[in-house]
Amino acid sequence: MKMKGAQILIECLKKEGVEVIFGYPGGANLPIYDALYDSSLKHVLVRHEQGAAHMADGFARATGKVGVCLATSGPGATNLVTGIATAYMDSIPMVVITGQVRSYLIGNDAFQEADVCGITRPITKHNYLVKDVNQLARTIREAFFIAGTGKPGPVLVDIPVDVSQAEVEFVWPEKIEIRGYKPQRFVEGHRGQINKAAKLLVESKKPVIYVGGGAIMSKAADEVRELVDLVGAPVTTTCMALGIYPEDKPYSLRMLGMHGAASTNYAVQYCDLLVNIGARFDDRVTGKVETFSPKSKKIHIDIDPASIGKSVQVDVPIVGDVKKVLKELIKEIKALNRKPDYGDWWGQIREWQKKHPLSYSMNGSKLKPQYVLEVLSDLTKGDCLMTTDVGQHQMWACQFYRWTRPRTYITSGGLGTMGYGLPAAIGAQFGKPNERVICLSGDGSFVMNIQELATAVDHKLPIKSIIINNVSLGMVRQWQEMFYKRRFSYSSIRPPDFAKVAEGFGARGVTIRKAEEVRPTLEKVLADKECWVVDCICDEDEKVFPIIPPGKAIDEMILDMA
Amino acid sequence: MAKHILSVLVENKFGVLARISGLIAGRGFNIDSLAVGETEDPTASRMTIVVDGDEKTIEQVKKQLNRLIDVISVQDLTKEEHLDRELMMVKVEVTPKTRPELVEIAETLKAEVADVGVKNLTILLVGDQTKVKTLLELVKPYGIKEIVRTGRIALSRDGAGG
């Protein structure tokens, strides 16, 4: 049957199992919108293309499926850029469709033309400009394959108007073959290396297991839990893997890194074996890399060969899918039939934990942000899916909420994108309609994509946005106070009355100023079916501690202002 | 620091050169030269990239190149027996007195005098890096006006029995 390019695109999306696409129409994608008009495919109209990209990303993180967004050429496409870069840094599977000006106008500085393939080359796993409608179906198929396999990532497909309009016979390519991309080659870990790792783990005296987002991607929560429980080793996670091992269990050391617990960073620094599972020795984790965990042997499991040895040299590299490698590793450890002895090590760690617990003080009359997180954690008991923006609130959420399930903490870890939280929450809610979705934000971040409240209200999404409002860009202010001699250059902002703004958008709003209001208000809001914005006016001088100062070793944390 | 010759087989599609050069620039790698051309398979091109760096850097360059979807294979020729050549043209100042000397230099190095003018003479050389360097040293005293080089291209050697 002959079909227009735009219809072929929609058919391909359906065949790929796409449930929802997030988008915004414009000149160059009008043929696609015309095809959507007759289609059963669910489309969510956003209010800014950046929102569409973050929604596709939030959907992907919540579900593990490939997220899809759609924008027009030129400004529509460039508005997606921050969202694409956000997904790229955190290896999130996403297919991004952009309209492009007519193919014969490309390069002519036509109206709403931008070289989006050129612009997004360094922030996509791959991208395509489709010049021939006969290539469209194959390209879409390849895009989904590339986005969702290996180390996942965003793939962009740029489709000129005339390609969307051209008619051709629709042929669905059952099989595709990309000779430069063979992710299946890297799935199984090397036997010998896995053996070595198993031996090291049972023979070590002071191990730490360090888990990152790759374990989430690989859907390896069960294997991580089994491994940790089998050997009884301390386990810490990056903020990309919170909840992969329940934090309410004794083996959990919770998050490590710049704002990790002091005891956790000491354990990482002084261990004799560090087992990196799907993390990447990011600078927020290693601190000054030359001094990072100097005495440990290092095992690194990652699906991406390029991640291994990039910043930290490792002793046992294992290229492979985390889930598969862990399954084998567990088998090997069981076969060794040797109970490791980490008793002294646990003694040391417990001592550190006792000496340096994560804490804050309730002094003064102002509301403490950490308290809001503690109450939220107590009220929800891990039964929520939280997205965040970027800054102090993001780190307090890591520290003061108890994470017990994977894919429940959704945050822009690598790029650190302010404005991510609300659209990501919307995407996550579409992916998980039965989950309670909370967007934790700051007064700086929330205004960056506040327009998406309209999208949430359109679809009657019961998302609860909780704003830690300290009338400033809190993390910037904290750095200025600690590292820039209290010169608070442009870090104070005057936020709007968020409760009123929420109501203007058709959502509900409430403002909290006192500690005693937190619990009853949150109880009421969480039980309600409507979209809420809860503005918590907090102490602007509260800081995130501990903090590893920039350029310092991870055991050189500042623990408090004293 | 050592120079490595990477032989990279890539899809012969538009934009591939931009992907490779963008990756190299974006990740802060230093390259000496990059030469591209079609191969026996018209759907593939071969790039010869000469990179400067320590082992760790070269390892990263190779891994990062391999991550590109349009890269079919990456081979580090420095690690094996290989042939490498570069084509260079040098325009040198010339007087009636120095002309025979320059012609002799060219002949000695099995280079070609490609163009002769009243004030300039152009020597074309195909050779390995030693030869290229020697020619440049020898003609330098006469006054070099312009140099153009293709960058090195390289191929693995089959060896005596191959």
Chai-1 contact restraints between the chains, C-beta under 6 A:
chainA,res_idxA,chainB,res_idxB,connection_type,confidence,min_distance_angstrom,max_distance_angstrom,comment,restraint_id
A,R121,B,G22,contact,1.0,0.0,6.0,A-B,restraint_1
A,P122,B,G22,contact,1.0,0.0,6.0,A-B,restraint_2
A,P122,B,G26,contact,1.0,0.0,6.0,A-B,restraint_3
A,H126,B,I69,contact,1.0,0.0,6.0,A-B,restraint_4
A,R179,B,I72,contact,1.0,0.0,6.0,A-B,restraint_5
A,G180,B,I69,contact,1.0,0.0,6.0,A-B,restraint_6
A,G180,B,D70,contact,1.0,0.0,6.0,A-B,restraint_7
A,G180,B,V71,contact,1.0,0.0,6.0,A-B,restraint_8
A,G180,B,I72,contact,1.0,0.0,6.0,A-B,restraint_9
A,Y181,B,I69,contact,1.0,0.0,6.0,A-B,restraint_10
A,P305,B,K63,contact,1.0,0.0,6.0,A-B,restraint_11
A,A306,B,K63,contact,1.0,0.0,6.0,A-B,restraint_12
A,A306,B,Q64,contact,1.0,0.0,6.0,A-B,restraint_13
A,A306,B,R67,contact,1.0,0.0,6.0,A-B,restraint_14
